[in-house]
Amino acid sequence: MAPHDKIVPITKKTIPNNVLHVLQNCDCVCFDVDSTMLTCEGIDEMARYAGKHEEVKALTKKAMGGNMSFRECLTERLEILQPTAQLIQEMIEMKPPGITPGFQELVDALRSRGTEIYLVSGGFDCLIVPEAAKCGIAPNHVIANTILFDKEGKYAGFDKNNFTSENGGKARALQYLKDSFKFNKIFSSGLVEM
């Protein structure tokens, strides 16, 4: 059996044959991160760690009703949290987000056949990059939001130029990858197929 013919177990299940077929024919696979690569939602964990979970949860519930854009919701949640560089570093050290069982094996199987792996997320690169490194995914293969800090490490906003800081940003990120690196076929878990 060739490496690209492997069936890789993920959390006690097997990849369905139709998904396996798609994965075998892609030269790039992009994974969503929150509750896909990671077992949690990064902003929720940050809110819990900062003692602001109920406030952020209420705002998220309001946003789910369609009353605000992703960027507006992101802005308001970060305004509530006011995360500092120190808070994030402590959280990463004390309570790092967990990697979904089977994710590493899937990444390894895809890489063994030459597939490029990217992470595309509306979450935060400061939380994702350390976990991505554990899976051998380089920082330049992570497309996510960047929290900005001032010289004292206090919250100073977020980079609004990141694709994933607004509605439709993940699809634009995938198109950017396809156009920039000339991938023939990109498969994205939790996003869209291109």
Disulfide bonds with the S-S distance in Angstrom:
none
